[in-house]
Amino acid sequence: MSARIVMAAGLVLDERARALLDAAEAAPHAPLRVALCAPGGYGKSALLRELGRVYRRAGVPVVDAWHEGDPPDGFVLLVDDAHRLGAERLGELRRLVETRRPGVVLAYRPWPRPAGLTDLVELLRPAGPPLALAPFTAAQTAEYLGVAPDSPAARHIHAQTGGVPRLVERLAPLAERPDESLPPEVLLPFRADLEDVDGDLRGLLLAAATGVELPADLLGALLERGPEAVDEVLDAARATGLMAPDGRLVPIARLAVASLSPAAHRTALWHRLAALQQARGGAVLPLVRALREAGVGGGGLAVAFEAAADEALADEPALAAELFAEAASAGRPTAARRALAAALSGDLDSGLRLADRLVAEGSPDRAAGAAVSATALAHRGQLGRGAELYRWSGTASSVSFAAIGFIGTGQLDRADDQTAPDGPPTLLTGAAALMASGVRESLTGSATAALSTLVQASALLEPAGQAVLLPDSPAALAALVALHSGELETGESVLDRAVEADMGAALMSRRHRLLQAWILMLRGRTAAAAERLAAVGTTGLEPRDLLFATALDVGIARRNSDLAGLHRGWAQAREAAMRNPVDLFTLLPLGELAVAAARLGEQSRLTTHLYEARRLLDRLGNPPLWSTPLRWNGLHAAIIAEEPAVADEHAAALVAAARHTRYGAVVAAAAESWLEVLRGAVDPAKVEAAARGLHGAGLWWDGARLAGQAAIRTSDRRAMTALLDCARLLQGSLRGTQSGGASGGASPADQVTEAFTTPARSLLSEREQEVADLVLTGLTYKQIGDRLFISAKTVEHHVARMRQRLGCANRSDLLAKLRAMTAEQPGGAGARRAPWPRRPAD
């Protein structure tokens, strides 16, 4: 039976209380005998008043515990707050019940339990056990308030009160303004509740208001009472209705106790509680939170604040930095840990400032300060300077991180000229050693071995989660190796695990998500990549992350044929490249920017950076794993810039490195196919094999584009059809994951298909000529419409009329006529696809 409102008093009852009223209404002269037991505020008095009205309407005399004289015949005895009666009065009530046998409803709190009350309850037990009233359910709270059960007001008030009816009544005025903070006047009625409690009970309530778990031994020490006395105080607290059975104050009561208690008493007790908790080795962070919320500073509690900061460091580094600062203001030596906490939270400015001061002043913690400075500099693109500081720091993990930094900047001799000091074999030192080993293997060993080592390092560090400060995470390095070797599934998996573990806290979170977006972009899932990039944003990114983010932006725009977006993103990307020195781990964004620069005619902006990248690779012995993607991007930049000699140079380098890695062989084959296609020599089988190889290496967009561009340039209709089918097939997995629409951009297969619907200039109107030129550049109908300020539907109608004028029954006929007619147009769209000059004979 559901709860319902009774009479006009707004009384909400559960099934058992409702049954009690129903029994009284049905047989008011029957000797009803019930004991009601519940903490204060649970509705005992309201239920007794309602019973009194029922009996009086039926003409039954109602007598309470304070009745003087001889009661009339047939009366019913309604006793409220029986726990407050003295032994004499309780004895009189017992004799009255035994001799006159009236109807009795006895209401009392579970504590205190004077002996006479226990005897009186036992006298009523044959009629049934005591009826225990419960707090409102969420539905009952909403019913009392007169609002919908799922309304914000009902949820808010029920959460604040724990469903205690008296507290729901006090907060009922908030039902009309549930989004506002609790006004001070809501707390005023609690003043009377607190004035009615003794010293021990007040101390217990104040301790509970901190939210700290209060085991019996801690309470005993705080109250200076033995176990039995502590149990009594706990019973008394629960009987007030302010404390739930689990020993926690309901939220509104917690706020009231903290706010209304005398400040001096509150502060003194909390100071003592902090000291006791600290002494027993318990968690002090919840207590310190409560102290700070109440405006209590670290003065006199510096040790507790320091301990709380240590507890918060792993999960809440920003809070830890604040707590360390408060402890430092009271004289505690926390500068190194404060710098660490600031850096973990992403506040590199504060971390650098504090750490640099430690190093400069010769602090005993200068090694830790140097490590923090080195980490911050690595994130800001100063990998070489960071390596210097790591080497100077001299800890076991720092030596490994220094080696990674020296390798990343091409200083192999310095990377090997280090000996790790003895130290405890922590997760961090083990992972750092594996990271350095994996990076070394990527230069001279197999890509598989390097990737395996870095994945192991990431798995080793996952349990440490947010508590480690890293210049780069093993997951990020593993992802970079995976991206450079075509193992995108492995890269995706290790990044997913790192994000789930929150490895490296906020400082590494953005890097992991940017690399996830990079994998999506390479696969051609530009809409998903753009969503991931938007979630990270570019505001407040450190230079290294900003370089990846801006390169992603222009890379997505290029794959979407979004020239306007490419122009918008290029300015920020160019600046990001200037702020970040070239190192081994930023070659991917540099290569992407090289292609974008060629598309915009801005190659000169990156000349120095590309030169430095080549010098870096030369110093490292041109490791195939790291040089192959940069060469691949260089090839496409040369193709776009119409520089055949440069394209041949990149292709030759790719072929020379092909034997070292499977990915290198795939890319080398694709490079050769690209150049052959551009020179008009389209071998459908070879092109399809190269395109499928790219797709197998995770470069879905590149594979479909190669097949589609080859289809454009072949005069063999059968080959054209086969290559188009290949492009569409390779595009299949991409289509299944792309969101579609303008946001996803035109796929390579779509661009190819639209290019075949372009008519010849000599038979077209002026507007159709404009449309034809734009279609031949690979733009979609929507993008063409945006350029010409017409709708995509209008563009589609223009194309349909063009096909009709040419008398093309199908797409193949249109392609044949289009090639014949555009070949006669000097300088026209067809001329832009003229074969490149063939290589000179050997």
Stockholm file with secondary structure:
# STOCKHOLM 1.0

chainA/1-842         MSARIVMAAGLVLDERARALLDAAEAAPHAPLRVALCAPGGYGKSALLRELGRVYRRAGVPVVDAWHEGDPPDGFVLLVDDAHRLGAERLGELRRLVETRRPGVVLAYRPWPRPAGLTDLVELLRPAGPPLALAPFTAAQTAEYLGVAPDSPAARHIHAQTGGVPRLVERLAPLAERPDESLPPEVLLPFRADLEDVDGDLRGLLLAAATGVELPADLLGALLERGPEAVDEVLDAARATGLMAPDGRLVPIARLAVASLSPAAHRTALWHRLAALQQARGGAVLPLVRALREAGVGGGGLAVAFEAAADEALADEPALAAELFAEAASAGRPTAARRALAAALSGDLDSGLRLADRLVAEGSPDRAAGAAVSATALAHRGQLGRGAELYRWSGTASSVSFAAIGFIGTGQLDRADDQTAPDGPPTLLTGAAALMASGVRESLTGSATAALSTLVQASALLEPAGQAVLLPDSPAALAALVALHSGELETGESVLDRAVEADMGAALMSRRHRLLQAWILMLRGRTAAAAERLAAVGTTGLEPRDLLFATALDVGIARRNSDLAGLHRGWAQAREAAMRNPVDLFTLLPLGELAVAAARLGEQSRLTTHLYEARRLLDRLGNPPLWSTPLRWNGLHAAIIAEEPAVADEHAAALVAAARHTRYGAVVAAAAESWLEVLRGAVDPAKVEAAARGLHGAGLWWDGARLAGQAAIRTSDRRAMTALLDCARLLQGSLRGTQSGGASGGASPADQVTEAFTTPARSLLSEREQEVADLVLTGLTYKQIGDRLFISAKTVEHHVARMRQRLGCANRSDLLAKLRAMTAEQPGGAGARRAPWPRRPAD
#=GR chainA/1-842 SS CCCEEETTTTEEECHHHHHHHHHHHHCTTSCCEEEEECCTTSSHHHHHHHHHHHHHHTTCCEECTTCCSCCCTTCEEEECCGGGCCHHHHHHHHHHHHHHCCEEEEEECSSCCCHHHHHHHHHHGGGCSCEECCCCCHHHHHHHHTSCTTSHHHHHHHHHHTTCHHHHHHHGGGGGCTTSCCCGGGGTTHHHHHHTSCHHHHHHHHHHTTTCCCCHHHHHHHHTCCHHHHHHHHHHHHHTTSBCTTSCBCHHHHHHHHHHSCHHHHHHHHHHHHHHHHHTTCCCHHHHHHHHHTTCCSTTCHHHHHHHHHHHTTTCHHHHHHHHHHHHHTTCCCHHHHHHHHHHTTCHHHHHHHHHHHHHTTCTTHHHHHHHHHHHHHHTTCHHHHHHHHHHHCCHHHHHHHHHHHHHTTCHHHHHSCCCCCCCCCHHHHHHHHHHHHHHHHHHSCHHHHHHHHHHHHHHHGGGGGGCCCSSCHHHHHHHHHHHHTCHHHHHHHHHHHHHHTTTHHHHHHHHHHHHHHHHHHTTCHHHHHHHHHHHCSTTCCHHHHHHHHHHHHHHHHHTTCHHHHHHHHHHHHHHHHHSCCCGGGHHHHHHHHHHHHHHTCGGGGHHHHHHHHHHHHHTTCCHHHHHHHHHHHHHHHHHTTCHHHHHHHHHHHHHTTTTCHHHHHHHHHHHHHHHHHTTCCCHHHHHHHHHHHHHTTCHHHHHHHHHHHHHHCCCHHHHHHHHHHHHHHTHHHHHHCCCHHHHCCCHHHHHHHHTTCCCGGGSCHHHHHHHHHHHTTCCHHHHHHHHTSCHHHHHHHHHHHHHHHTCSSHHHHHHHHHHHHHTSTTSHHHHTCCCCCCCCC
#=GC SS_cons         CCCEEETTTTEEECHHHHHHHHHHHHCTTSCCEEEEECCTTSSHHHHHHHHHHHHHHTTCCEECTTCCSCCCTTCEEEECCGGGCCHHHHHHHHHHHHHHCCEEEEEECSSCCCHHHHHHHHHHGGGCSCEECCCCCHHHHHHHHTSCTTSHHHHHHHHHHTTCHHHHHHHGGGGGCTTSCCCGGGGTTHHHHHHTSCHHHHHHHHHHTTTCCCCHHHHHHHHTCCHHHHHHHHHHHHHTTSBCTTSCBCHHHHHHHHHHSCHHHHHHHHHHHHHHHHHTTCCCHHHHHHHHHTTCCSTTCHHHHHHHHHHHTTTCHHHHHHHHHHHHHTTCCCHHHHHHHHHHTTCHHHHHHHHHHHHHTTCTTHHHHHHHHHHHHHHTTCHHHHHHHHHHHCCHHHHHHHHHHHHHTTCHHHHHSCCCCCCCCCHHHHHHHHHHHHHHHHHHSCHHHHHHHHHHHHHHHGGGGGGCCCSSCHHHHHHHHHHHHTCHHHHHHHHHHHHHHTTTHHHHHHHHHHHHHHHHHHTTCHHHHHHHHHHHCSTTCCHHHHHHHHHHHHHHHHHTTCHHHHHHHHHHHHHHHHHSCCCGGGHHHHHHHHHHHHHHTCGGGGHHHHHHHHHHHHHTTCCHHHHHHHHHHHHHHHHHTTCHHHHHHHHHHHHHTTTTCHHHHHHHHHHHHHHHHHTTCCCHHHHHHHHHHHHHTTCHHHHHHHHHHHHHHCCCHHHHHHHHHHHHHHTHHHHHHCCCHHHHCCCHHHHHHHHTTCCCGGGSCHHHHHHHHHHHTTCCHHHHHHHHTSCHHHHHHHHHHHHHHHTCSSHHHHHHHHHHHHHTSTTSHHHHTCCCCCCCCC
//
